[in-house]
């Protein structure tokens, strides 16, 4: 189902790794809770009714559940739960690597997002350098503007943790991002688009604004120095540039960061705000992290970082730009229209899309992504 994204023309870059041992139990148990939620929702009269509605039909509820079984009528509607006792016990071995599994259940839970707190704790513990390979830091934006879609906002808690690391402890922060509006495999913008459209200058400016918010008396000269010496932001590139032979830019789908070159996160959770169920793993082992860094991060950064994506003066000049979205309750009629169009583009529903609004003459692409 993901062949066009990864295996055909202009493939998106991503990162995954294979694990075995006790960590695999955690992955299964995490999935168990999701299946339990699905079964509890789907088993109600309301759930059975919603299951018959078209996927494109908007709902008031934050969650919707649809279960398909195959062969129809010949298998149970819900799969059996994973049971740890069915798997032979595995004794610890000398070459085992310490791992920390962490995740979140999104709107399945009313409260608590454990991995969000863990990310903040990791950034607050950094002493030397934080390296991030991400699809995005900024949320979905209104096309051809520097304004977030109403109801969305930048990940301020994450930015503030990175800001504290830079300002208080002189930590270097290196960020490699997806090229905006990258579409792989000849797909349409409603099917796949990687990069919400923010520039590296936008990302750097939001981080510096997070310093200024927490330390209002910070002199502009010192802020400028931090941009020059501690903050490096770029779009991903190959040796021959940031475009494929098709003309499409390189997209990034990874969610990966390394703290002080001693621990690393690889998983499914974006750092931009998107309240989904996610799961990932922290490798807490200096030697293994060193190998992972050499295999993935080092060639990525060596080819990507040229210094041209993030001009210090542009960052400083854009610190007063407001990039957060409005409260949707108070948004203007025109803004609500743009929000509806943005949502339609994310879901591929049949809402009419104004080509003047979404087509970008410079990139030939569409100015919106999920």
C-alpha positions as a printed NumPy array, in Angstrom:
array([[  0.   ,   0.   ,   0.   ],
       [  2.972,   2.325,   0.551],
       [  4.91 ,   1.367,  -2.586],
       [  4.411,   4.773,  -4.291],
       [  5.742,   6.547,  -1.196],
       [  8.914,   4.499,  -0.789],
       [  9.684,   2.315,  -3.794],
       [  8.894,   4.268,  -6.966],
       [  9.669,   7.733,  -8.36 ],
       [ 10.908,  10.441,  -5.971],
       [ 10.65 ,   8.235,  -2.849],
       [ 10.324,   9.748,   0.587],
       [ 13.233,   9.252,   3.009],
       [ 12.469,   7.458,   6.269],
       [ 14.097,   5.58 ,   9.121],
       [ 13.184,   2.347,  10.866],
       [ 14.985,  -0.482,  12.582],
       [ 14.253,  -4.045,  13.59 ],
       [ 14.325,  -5.191,  17.195],
       [ 13.98 ,  -8.491,  18.985],
       [ 13.811,  -9.521,  22.612],
       [ 11.705,  -8.228,  25.466],
       [ 11.156,  -4.887,  23.722],
       [  8.882,  -6.696,  21.243],
       [  6.496,  -7.57 ,  24.085],
       [  6.033,  -3.867,  24.798],
       [  5.101,  -3.218,  21.188],
       [  2.459,  -5.938,  21.293],
       [  1.06 ,  -4.717,  24.613],
       [  0.843,  -1.181,  23.221],
       [ -1.15 ,  -2.521,  20.262],
       [ -3.384,  -4.527,  22.632],
       [ -4.665,  -1.336,  24.22 ],
       [ -5.516,   0.094,  20.81 ],
       [ -7.436,  -3.036,  19.823],
       [ -9.267,  -2.974,  23.149],
       [-10.334,   0.605,  22.454],
       [-11.446,  -0.285,  18.925],
       [-13.482,  -3.213,  20.168],
       [-15.138,  -1.151,  22.901],
       [-16.178,   1.541,  20.407],
       [-17.153,  -0.75 ,  17.554],
       [-19.254,  -3.027,  19.755],
       [-21.764,  -0.282,  20.589],
       [-24.862,   0.511,  18.535],
       [-23.365,   3.894,  17.657],
       [-20.126,   2.225,  16.563],
       [-21.948,  -0.173,  14.275],
       [-23.834,   2.763,  12.723],
       [-20.69 ,   4.849,  12.167],
       [-19.007,   1.84 ,  10.574],
       [-21.555,   2.034,   7.736],
       [-20.904,   5.727,   6.989],
       [-18.519,   6.858,   4.218],
       [-15.   ,   7.607,   5.485],
       [-15.103,  11.129,   4.003],
       [-18.165,  12.132,   6.04 ],
       [-17.08 ,  14.52 ,   8.871],
       [-17.991,  13.493,  12.427],
       [-18.277,  15.456,  15.659],
       [-16.345,  12.804,  17.595],
       [-12.547,  12.986,  17.693],
       [-12.247,   9.261,  16.978],
       [-13.831,   7.01 ,  14.423],
       [-13.428,   3.258,  14.15 ],
       [-13.893,   1.078,  11.09 ],
       [-13.016,  -2.621,  11.137],
       [-12.79 ,  -4.764,   8.006],
       [-12.393,  -8.531,   8.182],
       [-11.387, -10.961,   5.441],
       [-12.769, -13.311,   4.312],
       [-16.049, -11.538,   5.123],
       [-18.297, -13.64 ,   7.323],
       [-15.658, -16.319,   7.775],
       [-13.482, -14.775,  10.464],
       [-14.064, -12.997,  13.735],
       [-14.58 ,  -9.238,  13.594],
       [-11.876,  -8.56 ,  16.177],
       [ -8.482, -10.262,  16.29 ],
       [ -7.398, -12.18 ,  19.39 ],
       [ -5.293, -10.216,  21.84 ],
       [ -1.566, -10.856,  22.119],
       [ -0.766, -12.828,  25.257],
       [  2.74 , -12.683,  26.655],
       [  2.508, -16.181,  28.119],
       [  2.269, -17.704,  24.63 ],
       [  5.82 , -16.573,  23.831],
       [  8.753, -18.574,  25.248],
       [ 10.647, -16.707,  27.927],
       [ 13.9  , -15.247,  26.681],
       [ 16.84 , -14.967,  29.028],
       [ 18.976, -11.862,  28.925],
       [ 22.163, -12.162,  26.858],
       [ 25.527, -10.436,  27.209],
       [ 25.178,  -8.42 ,  23.981],
       [ 21.675,  -7.126,  24.748],
       [ 21.222,  -3.378,  24.371],
       [ 19.228,  -1.362,  26.945],
       [ 16.108,   0.151,  25.356],
       [ 13.315,   2.335,  26.682],
       [  9.95 ,   1.998,  24.97 ],
       [  7.582,   4.936,  25.145],
       [  4.419,   6.029,  23.45 ],
       [  1.116,   7.828,  23.658],
       [ -2.484,   6.926,  22.869],
       [ -3.632,  10.304,  21.569],
       [ -7.352,  10.921,  21.86 ],
       [ -7.877,   7.334,  23.013],
       [ -7.091,   8.837,  26.431],
       [ -8.497,  12.023,  27.913],
       [ -5.222,  12.852,  29.652],
       [ -1.587,  11.785,  29.699],
       [  0.828,  11.723,  26.789],
       [  3.874,   9.969,  28.356],
       [  6.252,  10.189,  25.395],
       [  5.655,  13.951,  25.105],
       [  6.968,  14.378,  28.63 ],
       [  9.864,  12.022,  27.894],
       [ 10.98 ,  14.098,  24.901],
       [ 11.034,  17.245,  27.028],
       [ 13.037,  15.446,  29.726],
       [ 15.571,  14.274,  27.148],
       [ 16.069,  17.754,  25.693],
       [ 16.325,  19.258,  29.173],
       [ 19.061,  16.734,  30.   ],
       [ 21.235,  17.599,  26.981],
       [ 24.659,  19.012,  27.786],
       [ 26.401,  19.204,  24.386],
       [ 24.322,  18.622,  21.262],
       [ 20.846,  17.644,  20.043],
       [ 20.526,  16.336,  16.487],
       [ 17.056,  16.041,  14.927],
       [ 15.942,  14.468,  11.635],
       [ 12.274,  15.369,  11.265],
       [  9.479,  15.743,   8.752],
       [  8.462,  19.014,  10.396],
       [  8.415,  21.122,  13.53 ],
       [  5.758,  23.532,  12.343],
       [  2.067,  22.536,  12.019],
       [ -0.247,  22.688,   9.013],
       [ -0.288,  26.247,   7.681],
       [ -2.632,  28.37 ,   5.621],
       [ -1.32 ,  28.358,   2.027],
       [  0.987,  31.198,   0.959],
       [  1.086,  32.655,   4.472],
       [  3.105,  32.315,   7.66 ],
       [ -0.063,  31.574,   9.647],
       [ -1.029,  28.217,  11.104],
       [ -4.431,  26.738,  10.297],
       [ -6.895,  27.808,  13.045],
       [ -6.896,  25.379,  15.944],
       [ -3.308,  24.272,  15.29 ],
       [ -0.195,  25.674,  16.928],
       [  3.557,  25.238,  17.102],
       [  4.922,  22.737,  19.668],
       [  5.808,  25.406,  22.211],
       [  6.794,  23.017,  25.02 ],
       [  9.283,  21.28 ,  22.73 ],
       [ 10.645,  24.571,  21.386],
       [ 11.005,  25.94 ,  24.911],
       [ 12.988,  22.857,  25.998],
       [ 15.302,  23.248,  22.989],
       [ 15.54 ,  26.97 ,  23.763],
       [ 16.581,  26.3  ,  27.363],
       [ 19.26 ,  23.919,  26.128],
       [ 20.671,  26.533,  23.749],
       [ 20.421,  29.562,  26.049],
       [ 21.247,  28.147,  29.473],
       [ 23.722,  25.391,  28.634],
       [ 25.136,  26.394,  25.251],
       [ 23.894,  23.167,  23.632],
       [ 24.18 ,  22.942,  19.851],
       [ 20.937,  22.103,  18.031],
       [ 21.087,  20.663,  14.511],
       [ 17.817,  20.101,  12.629],
       [ 17.379,  18.396,   9.235],
       [ 13.877,  18.813,   7.783],
       [ 11.813,  17.597,   4.855],
       [ 11.81 ,  19.895,   1.848],
       [  8.398,  21.618,   1.896],
       [  5.554,  20.133,  -0.107],
       [  7.451,  17.062,  -1.34 ],
       [  5.211,  14.539,  -3.104],
       [  6.609,  11.052,  -3.861],
       [  5.753,   8.52 ,  -6.545],
       [  3.619,  10.753,  -8.754],
       [  0.892,  10.796,  -6.096],
       [ -1.509,  13.672,  -5.649],
       [ -1.263,  16.261,  -2.856],
       [ -4.241,  14.704,  -1.06 ],
       [ -2.547,  11.291,  -1.005],
       [  0.955,  12.123,   0.179],
       [  2.821,  15.313,   0.9  ],
       [  5.805,  15.679,   3.201],
       [  6.617,  19.104,   4.605],
       [  4.049,  21.592,   5.885],
       [  5.607,  24.481,   3.996],
       [  7.628,  26.257,   6.691],
       [ 11.11 ,  27.484,   5.869],
       [ 14.199,  26.818,   7.944],
       [ 14.123,  30.514,   8.856],
       [ 10.597,  30.057,  10.263],
       [ 11.733,  27.105,  12.386],
       [ 14.843,  28.889,  13.678],
       [ 12.834,  32.036,  14.443],
       [ 10.272,  30.099,  16.49 ],
       [ 13.068,  28.552,  18.547],
       [ 14.698,  31.934,  19.16 ],
       [ 11.277,  33.355,  20.075],
       [ 11.027,  30.578,  22.668],
       [ 14.27 ,  31.887,  24.189],
       [ 12.927,  35.423,  24.203],
       [  9.659,  34.287,  25.785],
       [ 11.417,  32.542,  28.689],
       [ 14.207,  35.101,  29.039],
       [ 12.651,  38.482,  28.113],
       [ 15.783,  40.433,  29.   ],
       [ 17.968,  38.468,  26.556],
       [ 19.913,  41.034,  24.441],
       [ 19.407,  40.851,  20.662],
       [ 23.161,  40.63 ,  20.162],
       [ 23.307,  37.49 ,  22.312],
       [ 20.312,  35.98 ,  20.513],
       [ 22.039,  36.602,  17.194],
       [ 25.164,  34.925,  18.521],
       [ 23.149,  31.837,  19.486],
       [ 21.768,  31.6  ,  15.939],
       [ 25.269,  31.92 ,  14.523],
       [ 27.044,  29.529,  16.885],
       [ 24.538,  27.044,  18.32 ],
       [ 21.665,  26.642,  15.877],
       [ 21.889,  24.943,  12.471],
       [ 18.757,  24.187,  10.428],
       [ 18.585,  22.787,   6.899],
       [ 16.479,  20.825,   4.408],
       [ 17.678,  17.354,   3.456],
       [ 19.819,  16.979,   0.327],
       [ 21.688,  14.427,  -1.715],
       [ 25.171,  15.032,  -3.073],
       [ 23.601,  16.324,  -6.291],
       [ 21.08 ,  18.611,  -4.584],
       [ 17.621,  18.545,  -3.043],
       [ 15.686,  17.36 ,  -6.115],
       [ 15.172,  14.099,  -7.953],
       [ 15.416,  13.764, -11.724],
       [ 11.618,  14.201, -11.814],
       [ 12.017,  17.718, -10.419],
       [ 10.325,  16.821,  -7.121],
       [ 12.143,  17.747,  -3.92 ],
       [ 13.275,  15.188,  -1.338],
       [ 10.699,  14.394,   1.316],
       [ 11.477,  13.246,   4.851],
       [  9.224,  11.067,   7.003],
       [ 11.657,  10.246,   9.819],
       [ 11.058,  11.028,  13.491],
       [ 14.533,  10.716,  14.948],
       [ 16.8  ,  12.562,  17.33 ],
       [ 20.072,  11.985,  19.145],
       [ 20.965,  13.581,  22.489],
       [ 24.643,  14.084,  23.334],
       [ 25.475,  11.131,  21.058],
       [ 24.662,   8.746,  23.919],
       [ 20.949,   8.031,  23.377],
       [ 18.629,   8.199,  20.398],
       [ 14.906,   8.027,  19.63 ],
       [ 13.52 ,   6.203,  16.591],
       [  9.769,   5.876,  16.305],
       [  6.554,   7.149,  14.787],
       [  5.956,  10.36 ,  16.746],
       [  6.361,  13.711,  15.035],
       [  7.494,  16.671,  17.127],
       [  4.874,  18.899,  15.537],
       [  1.546,  18.641,  17.332],
       [ -0.629,  15.839,  16.004],
       [ -2.595,  14.035,  18.689],
       [ -2.259,  10.499,  17.344],
       [ -1.37 ,   7.177,  18.92 ],
       [  2.406,   6.773,  18.531],
       [  5.133,   4.436,  19.725],
       [  8.906,   4.521,  19.652],
       [ 12.11 ,   3.331,  21.231],
       [ 15.038,   5.075,  22.898],
       [ 18.386,   3.322,  22.5  ],
       [ 20.241,   4.059,  25.73 ],
       [ 23.657,   2.697,  24.783],
       [ 26.579,   4.901,  23.762],
       [ 28.316,   2.412,  21.464],
       [ 25.16 ,   1.428,  19.6  ],
       [ 24.147,   5.068,  19.239],
       [ 27.583,   5.78 ,  17.789],
       [ 26.965,   3.098,  15.141],
       [ 23.48 ,   4.402,  14.347],
       [ 24.805,   7.941,  14.038],
       [ 27.587,   6.87 ,  11.664],
       [ 25.209,   4.87 ,   9.498],
       [ 22.331,   7.351,   9.253],
       [ 22.869,  10.813,  10.681],
       [ 26.432,  11.545,   9.554],
       [ 25.905,  11.03 ,   5.796],
       [ 22.517,  12.775,   6.015],
       [ 23.998,  15.855,   7.67 ],
       [ 27.168,  15.948,   5.567],
       [ 25.125,  16.076,   2.367],
       [ 22.358,  18.326,   3.687],
       [ 23.927,  21.112,   5.714],
       [ 25.395,  23.838,   3.509],
       [ 24.483,  26.904,   5.576],
       [ 22.304,  28.358,   2.816],
       [ 18.859,  27.454,   4.205],
       [ 18.924,  29.633,   7.314],
       [ 20.22 ,  33.208,   7.114],
       [ 20.902,  34.797,  10.504],
       [ 19.624,  38.229,   9.477],
       [ 16.39 ,  36.763,   8.101],
       [ 15.862,  34.888,  11.363],
       [ 16.351,  38.039,  13.44 ],
       [ 14.115,  40.096,  11.131],
       [ 11.264,  37.57 ,  11.427],
       [ 11.091,  37.243,  15.21 ],
       [  7.954,  39.37 ,  15.416],
       [  5.987,  37.343,  12.871],
       [  3.011,  35.61 ,  14.481],
       [  2.856,  32.042,  13.16 ],
       [  0.302,  30.423,  15.469],
       [ -3.268,  29.804,  14.388],
       [ -6.348,  31.628,  15.61 ],
       [ -8.802,  30.139,  18.012],
       [-11.234,  28.56 ,  15.511],
       [-14.186,  29.895,  17.492],
       [-13.142,  33.489,  16.786],
       [-11.721,  32.996,  13.29 ],
       [-13.04 ,  35.131,  10.448],
       [-15.307,  33.694,   7.756],
       [-12.474,  33.812,   5.212],
       [-10.082,  32.054,   7.598],
       [-12.655,  29.355,   8.321],
       [-13.034,  28.838,   4.57 ],
       [ -9.273,  28.38 ,   4.262],
       [ -9.33 ,  25.993,   7.211],
       [-12.051,  23.917,   5.548],
       [-10.059,  23.759,   2.332],
       [ -6.917,  22.762,   4.22 ],
       [ -8.823,  19.994,   6.005],
       [-10.261,  18.795,   2.682],
       [ -6.804,  18.614,   1.19 ],
       [ -5.604,  16.518,   4.122],
       [ -8.469,  14.034,   3.902],
       [ -9.048,  14.022,   0.161],
       [-12.767,  14.689,   0.646],
       [-14.907,  16.197,  -2.067],
       [-14.776,  19.84 ,  -0.969],
       [-14.093,  22.154,  -3.909],
       [-10.488,  23.35 ,  -3.948],
       [ -9.637,  26.764,  -5.359],
       [ -6.592,  26.286,  -7.668],
       [ -5.579,  29.905,  -7.169],
       [ -5.312,  29.255,  -3.454],
       [ -3.409,  26.005,  -3.558],
       [ -1.147,  26.151,  -6.594],
       [  2.323,  27.598,  -6.128],
       [  3.819,  29.064,  -9.293],
       [  7.376,  28.768,  -7.977],
       [  7.384,  25.131,  -6.906],
       [  4.661,  23.785,  -9.153],
       [  3.361,  22.063,  -6.062],
       [  0.44 ,  22.408,  -3.744],
       [  0.762,  24.657,  -0.722],
       [ -0.65 ,  22.337,   1.926],
       [  0.088,  19.034,   3.544],
       [ -1.02 ,  16.877,   6.439]])
